């Protein structure tokens, strides 16, 4: 796990409520040089899971061939019902 500043997070996850992104999509959108400028300092800020105050986003690597598995919105709350259990469906419904 790594920490990102608010600006870095907004660059990586630009959509409203977006909390998932593919590295390929981020790199294509930002350009390779800009993506590297944004991510390089993030990689210098690792954090232990036990010290994290929350996980606000997930950047997927080597996931492009499974792109269709992610919600089109790239928001966790938009997983199809068949992908999550009843408790998650209830939680997600309250957060949409």
Phi, psi and omega per residue, in radians:
X1 nan 2.574 -3.110
X2 -2.395 2.657 3.128
X3 -1.699 2.383 3.063
X4 -2.096 2.565 3.028
X5 -1.242 2.937 3.101
X6 -1.027 -0.727 -3.141
X7 -1.155 -0.741 3.107
X8 -1.094 -0.778 3.132
X9 -1.051 -0.784 -3.140
X10 -1.092 -0.592 3.114
X11 -1.245 -0.667 -3.107
X12 -1.354 -0.686 -3.075
X13 -2.103 1.321 -2.967
X14 -1.413 -0.315 -3.072
X15 -1.312 2.739 3.097
X16 -1.060 2.080 3.138
X17 1.254 0.096 -3.087
X18 -1.129 2.335 3.099
X19 -2.404 0.223 3.062
X20 -2.397 2.481 3.089
X21 -2.673 2.569 3.023
X22 -1.600 2.398 3.135
X23 -1.009 -0.623 3.140
X24 -1.116 -0.698 3.130
X25 -1.209 -0.729 3.106
X26 -1.084 -0.828 -3.129
X27 -1.101 -0.708 3.109
X28 -1.131 -0.740 -3.107
X29 -1.208 -0.791 -3.047
X30 -1.517 -0.408 -2.976
X31 1.562 2.589 -3.048
X32 -1.052 -0.772 -3.101
X33 -1.132 -0.799 -3.136
X34 -1.159 -0.708 3.108
X35 -1.042 -0.741 3.113
X36 -1.134 -0.720 3.105
X37 -1.084 -0.641 -3.137
X38 -1.316 -0.769 -3.032
X39 -1.413 -0.511 -3.094
X40 -0.940 -0.849 3.118
X41 -1.206 -0.486 3.106
X42 -1.090 -0.754 -3.126
X43 -1.138 -0.284 3.111
X44 -1.532 0.024 -3.116
X45 -2.173 1.091 3.084
X46 -1.219 2.733 3.101
X47 -2.513 2.482 3.070
X48 -1.270 2.528 3.126
X49 -0.946 -0.736 -3.083
X50 -1.159 -0.335 3.141
X51 -1.697 -0.138 -3.102
X52 -1.248 2.456 3.096
X53 -1.577 0.010 3.112
X54 2.689 2.708 3.070
X55 -1.843 2.023 -3.043
X56 -1.791 -0.268 3.129
X57 -2.831 2.741 3.107
X58 -2.235 2.161 3.081
X59 -1.772 2.003 -3.071
X60 -1.555 2.344 3.061
X61 -1.966 2.516 3.120
X62 0.922 0.798 -3.076
X63 -2.164 0.010 -3.043
X64 -1.013 -0.620 -3.134
X65 -1.286 -0.167 3.087
X66 -1.987 0.318 -3.120
X67 -0.868 -0.699 -3.097
X68 -1.120 -0.263 3.116
X69 -1.351 -0.392 -3.131
X70 -1.473 2.612 3.023
X71 -1.055 2.502 -3.119
X72 -1.014 -0.591 -3.135
X73 -1.279 -0.285 -3.046
X74 1.054 0.648 3.072
X75 -2.078 2.299 -3.119
X76 -0.973 -0.657 -3.076
X77 -1.210 -0.139 -3.101
X78 -1.798 0.254 3.063
X79 -1.023 2.502 3.041
X80 -1.065 2.591 -3.122
X81 -0.949 -0.593 -3.098
X82 -1.244 -0.193 -3.132
X83 -1.605 -0.243 -3.021
X84 -2.303 2.822 3.140
X85 -1.479 3.071 -3.062
X86 -1.052 -0.745 -3.139
X87 -1.081 -0.716 3.104
X88 -1.149 -0.721 3.120
X89 -1.024 -0.748 3.118
X90 -1.129 -0.777 3.115
X91 -1.063 -0.875 -3.092
X92 -1.086 -0.675 -3.127
X93 -1.088 -0.581 -3.127
X94 -1.383 -0.181 -3.067
X95 -1.922 -0.032 -3.087
X96 -1.279 nan nan
